[in-house]
Amino acid sequence: MLAITKSSYPQPGGDKVMHSLAFFVLSLLAFGAWRRPLWPQMLALAGYGALIEVVQWYLSYREASIRDWSADLVGIGLAYLLVALVSKWRRSGS
């Protein structure tokens, strides 16, 4: 909802950090809800991030940015890297 609202909100660490953090958390939630396979989840989340930017393109009070979408992709990638590392660690340690 914050992606399409007119009012500003605090962004500790900056806008790109918040984009990455939001999509990191969203990715972890998606993994918890929809275990496998990971690629469709990642593509769906990347598409969702792109859709947000497209919607913002049409809002006079918001600004679309490829850099925002790139930050979303970083968050998605880091989340699934963490999931892969934890999965590998569990397989080798158990």
C-alpha positions as CSV (number, residue, x, y, z in Angstrom):
1,M,0.0,0.0,0.0
2,L,2.9,2.4,0.7
3,A,4.0,2.0,-2.9
4,I,1.0,3.9,-4.2
5,T,0.2,6.3,-1.4
6,K,0.7,10.0,-1.7
7,S,2.1,10.7,1.8
8,S,5.8,10.3,2.6
9,Y,7.0,7.9,5.3
10,P,10.4,7.6,7.1
11,Q,13.0,5.5,5.3
12,P,15.8,4.6,7.7
13,G,18.9,3.8,5.6
14,G,17.5,5.2,2.4
15,D,14.9,4.2,-0.2
16,K,16.9,1.5,-1.9
17,V,17.7,-0.2,1.4
18,M,14.0,-0.2,2.3
19,H,13.1,-1.7,-1.1
20,S,15.6,-4.5,-0.6
21,L,14.5,-5.1,3.0
22,A,10.8,-5.2,2.0
23,F,11.4,-7.7,-0.8
24,F,13.8,-9.7,1.4
25,V,11.0,-10.2,4.0
26,L,8.3,-10.8,1.3
27,S,10.5,-13.5,-0.3
28,L,11.0,-15.2,3.0
29,L,7.3,-15.2,3.6
30,A,6.6,-16.5,0.2
31,F,9.1,-19.3,0.8
32,G,7.4,-20.2,4.0
33,A,4.0,-20.3,2.4
34,W,5.0,-22.0,-0.9
35,R,8.0,-24.2,-0.3
36,R,9.1,-25.3,-3.8
37,P,10.1,-24.6,-6.5
38,L,12.0,-21.4,-5.9
39,W,12.2,-20.1,-9.5
40,P,8.5,-19.4,-9.9
41,Q,8.4,-17.6,-6.6
42,M,11.4,-15.4,-7.6
43,L,9.8,-14.6,-11.0
44,A,6.5,-13.8,-9.4
45,L,8.1,-11.5,-6.9
46,A,10.2,-9.8,-9.5
47,G,7.0,-9.3,-11.6
48,Y,5.3,-7.8,-8.6
49,G,8.1,-5.4,-8.1
50,A,8.0,-4.4,-11.7
51,L,4.2,-4.0,-11.5
52,I,4.6,-1.6,-8.6
53,E,6.9,0.5,-10.7
54,V,4.6,0.5,-13.7
55,V,1.7,1.6,-11.4
56,Q,3.9,4.4,-10.0
57,W,4.7,5.5,-13.6
58,Y,1.0,6.5,-14.0
59,L,0.7,8.2,-10.6
60,S,1.4,12.0,-10.8
61,Y,2.6,12.0,-7.2
62,R,5.0,9.0,-7.4
63,E,8.0,8.2,-9.5
64,A,8.9,4.9,-11.2
65,S,12.5,3.8,-11.1
66,I,14.5,1.0,-12.5
67,R,16.8,1.4,-9.5
68,D,13.9,0.7,-7.2
69,W,13.1,-2.5,-9.1
70,S,16.8,-3.4,-9.0
71,A,16.8,-3.0,-5.2
72,D,13.7,-5.3,-5.1
73,L,15.7,-7.9,-7.1
74,V,18.6,-7.6,-4.6
75,G,16.3,-8.3,-1.7
76,I,14.8,-11.3,-3.5
77,G,18.2,-12.7,-4.4
78,L,19.5,-12.3,-0.9
79,A,16.5,-14.0,0.6
80,Y,16.8,-17.0,-1.6
81,L,20.5,-17.1,-1.1
82,L,19.9,-17.3,2.6
83,V,17.2,-20.1,2.0
84,A,19.7,-22.1,-0.1
85,L,22.5,-21.7,2.4
86,V,20.3,-22.8,5.3
87,S,18.9,-25.7,3.3
88,K,22.5,-26.8,2.4
89,W,23.6,-26.4,6.0
90,R,20.7,-28.5,7.3
91,R,21.3,-31.3,4.8
92,S,25.0,-31.5,5.6
93,G,24.6,-31.1,9.4
94,S,21.7,-33.6,9.9
